[in-house]
Amino acid sequence: MVCSHELEKRAELEDGVEVVMGIDEAGRGPVLGPLVYACAYWPIGEEVVNKKMGFADSKRLKEEDRDRLFADIKAKPGIGFKSSPLSPKIISHSMLQLSKYNLNELSQDTAIELVAWVAKQANLRRVYVDAVGNTSKFRERILSRFPDLDVTVTEKADSKFAVVSAASICAKVTRDDILARWQFEEGAVVQADAPMGSGYPSDPRTKQWLTTNFDHVFGFPSIVRFSWSTCSTILKRKAIRVDWGTDDEDDDNANGPDRKRRKLASTQSEGSIHQHFAKTGTSASTSSKEKKKTLSKSFSAELRSSYFSVRQLALLDDF
């Protein structure tokens, strides 16, 4: 399952009533699964009453207590919430693209969009946010867009403010639910029954799961954050290396296309990716036409990994 969905509930409020909101996340550190940001909000006058519901930092609560409190949040008309999952694909793409978009920036932008969501539907006056990166700069970013708000960005906000604790519970329950219902789009190629562990890079069970479900060409299933150093280490050590020619290299002489083909041929003769896929039973004496026919047949059958269809790749007979 790709976690593109968002969970939300709008609070039932009287016109003009001033509200306070809290923002927190779940799953920042794990190498597996989404990072989920969430907010909760309610009338400022209800802070004392709602605090008595038992909200606390979600990490300190048992699973059954988190589920119960999340049910209470959904059931109480005066409380609203929204969960915004960031999939491993989004995280990996953001952090590995040529123009880097680091996790702090991605996190802060997601939090700011949650502020915008509440501000559109309620008289938002006060915002509490669990710290991400430089707290003063983050606060300035929020105020630059919402100058009339009373904004507090602080560490351990989920332990200091009940409304942030409620947001923490929403984020944690959402992430746990996504992981529990995850359907691997890569299919049977993933050994889904292998224990994942906690999902944190330091967990030996998580490390073993990554090793077990590693592919020498495609790397890991889509539940994995490729941008984590744990994955980078495995990729550097075990993945098949592919060197891509650049346009600058091709412009150096008039035989650019030929140079590309020579570079590919060189890569094939050295083994690596060509040897990985071309186990088709062809021999050195087989004609080029027969090899191409055999290779195409092989790719459409046993060698056409589910990774190809998932990542929308196809074999090109020529280029």
SULLINGI-V901411 format. One record per pair of residues at least 12 apart in sequence whose ideal C-beta (glycine too) atoms are under 7 Angstrom apart, sorted by the first residue. I is the first residue (numbers start at 0). J is the second residue. D is the distance in Angstrom with one decimal. If there is no record, write none. Layout:
I	J	D
I	J	D
This chain:
0	177	6.9
0	180	5.9
0	181	5.3
0	182	4.8
1	86	5.8
2	33	4.6
2	84	4.0
2	86	4.9
2	177	4.8
3	86	6.7
5	81	6.6
5	82	6.1
5	83	5.4
6	82	4.4
6	173	5.7
7	80	6.7
7	81	4.1
8	73	5.9
8	79	5.7
8	80	5.6
9	79	5.1
9	120	6.0
10	40	6.4
10	41	6.3
10	76	7.0
10	77	5.6
10	78	5.7
10	79	3.3
10	121	6.9
11	76	4.1
11	77	6.5
12	42	6.6
12	77	6.9
12	121	5.9
15	122	5.6
16	42	5.0
16	122	6.2
17	42	6.9
17	43	5.0
17	122	5.1
17	124	4.5
18	40	5.0
18	41	6.3
18	42	5.6
18	43	6.4
18	121	4.6
18	122	6.2
18	123	5.5
18	124	6.7
19	40	6.5
19	41	6.8
19	43	4.9
19	46	6.5
19	124	6.9
19	125	4.2
19	162	5.6
20	38	5.3
20	39	6.8
20	40	3.7
20	117	5.0
20	123	6.3
20	126	5.5
20	162	6.4
21	38	6.5
21	39	5.5
21	127	4.7
21	156	7.0
21	160	5.7
21	162	3.5
21	163	3.4
21	165	6.4
21	166	4.4
22	36	6.8
22	38	4.8
22	110	5.0
22	113	5.7
22	128	4.5
22	129	6.7
22	163	6.9
22	166	5.6
23	37	6.5
23	129	4.5
23	156	6.9
23	157	5.0
23	163	5.3
23	166	4.4
23	167	4.0
23	170	5.7
24	36	4.9
24	106	6.7
24	170	5.5
25	57	6.7
25	167	6.9
25	170	3.8
25	171	4.2
25	174	4.6
26	174	4.7
28	199	5.8
29	198	3.6
29	199	5.3
30	198	6.4
30	200	4.9
30	205	6.6
30	223	6.4
30	224	5.3
30	227	4.4
30	229	5.3
30	230	6.5
31	195	6.1
31	198	3.9
31	205	6.6
31	222	5.5
31	223	6.1
32	87	6.6
32	174	6.5
32	177	6.8
32	178	5.0
32	198	5.8
32	222	6.0
33	84	4.3
33	85	5.7
33	86	5.3
33	87	6.5
33	174	6.1
33	177	5.8
34	85	4.6
34	90	6.3
35	82	5.7
35	84	4.7
35	170	4.6
35	173	4.9
35	174	4.3
36	83	4.8
36	106	6.9
36	109	4.6
36	110	5.9
36	113	6.4
36	170	6.4
37	80	6.4
37	81	6.6
37	82	4.3
37	83	7.0
37	166	4.9
37	169	3.9
37	170	3.7
37	173	6.4
38	80	6.5
38	81	5.5
38	113	4.2
38	117	6.4
38	166	5.1
39	72	6.6
39	78	6.4
39	80	4.6
39	162	5.5
39	165	3.7
39	166	4.4
39	169	6.0
40	79	5.1
40	117	5.2
40	121	6.6
40	162	6.8
41	77	5.5
41	78	4.8
41	162	6.6
42	77	6.3
43	124	6.6
43	125	6.5
45	77	6.0
46	161	6.6
49	78	6.9
49	161	5.9
50	161	4.0
52	68	6.8
52	71	5.9
53	68	6.4
54	68	6.4
54	161	4.6
54	164	3.8
54	165	4.9
54	168	6.7
55	164	5.3
56	157	4.4
56	158	4.9
56	164	6.0
56	167	5.9
57	167	4.2
57	168	4.8
57	171	3.9
65	168	5.3
65	171	5.9
65	172	5.5
66	172	6.4
68	168	5.2
69	168	5.6
69	169	6.4
69	172	4.5
72	165	6.0
72	169	6.6
80	169	4.8
81	113	6.1
81	116	5.7
82	169	5.3
82	170	6.2
82	173	4.0
83	109	5.6
83	113	6.5
84	173	6.5
84	177	6.2
85	105	6.7
85	109	6.4
87	221	6.3
87	222	5.9
87	223	5.9
87	224	4.7
88	221	5.9
90	102	6.9
90	224	5.2
90	226	6.3
91	224	5.5
91	225	4.2
91	226	4.8
93	105	5.2
94	226	3.7
95	225	6.5
95	226	5.2
103	131	5.8
103	132	3.9
106	131	4.7
107	131	5.6
107	132	6.8
107	137	5.5
107	140	6.1
110	128	6.0
110	131	6.9
111	140	6.7
111	141	6.0
111	144	6.4
114	126	6.0
114	141	6.3
114	145	6.1
118	145	6.5
123	148	6.5
124	148	6.8
124	149	6.2
125	149	4.6
126	141	6.8
126	148	5.5
126	150	4.8
127	151	5.1
127	156	5.3
127	160	4.6
127	162	6.2
127	163	5.0
128	152	4.7
128	156	6.3
129	156	4.2
129	157	5.5
129	163	5.9
130	152	5.8
130	153	5.9
130	154	4.4
130	156	7.0
134	152	4.5
134	153	6.4
137	152	5.0
138	150	5.3
138	152	4.4
181	222	6.2
183	220	5.6
183	222	7.0
184	221	5.9
184	309	5.1
185	220	5.0
185	221	7.0
185	305	5.0
185	306	6.1
185	309	5.5
186	305	4.4
188	304	6.4
188	305	5.1
188	306	7.0
189	212	5.4
189	220	4.9
190	211	5.5
190	212	5.8
193	208	5.3
193	211	5.2
194	208	6.8
195	208	4.9
196	208	6.5
200	227	6.1
200	229	4.0
209	223	6.8
209	229	6.9
209	230	6.9
209	233	6.2
210	233	6.9
213	233	6.1
213	237	6.3
214	306	6.4
215	237	6.4
215	238	5.9
215	239	4.9
215	275	6.1
216	239	5.6
216	272	6.3
216	275	6.1
217	306	4.2
218	234	6.0
218	238	6.4
239	271	4.8
239	272	4.9
239	275	5.7
240	271	6.0
241	272	5.5
242	266	6.6
244	258	6.9
244	259	5.4
244	262	4.9
276	302	5.7
277	294	6.3
279	293	4.8
279	294	5.5
279	297	4.4
280	293	6.9
281	293	5.2
291	316	6.2
295	314	6.4
295	316	6.8
298	314	4.6
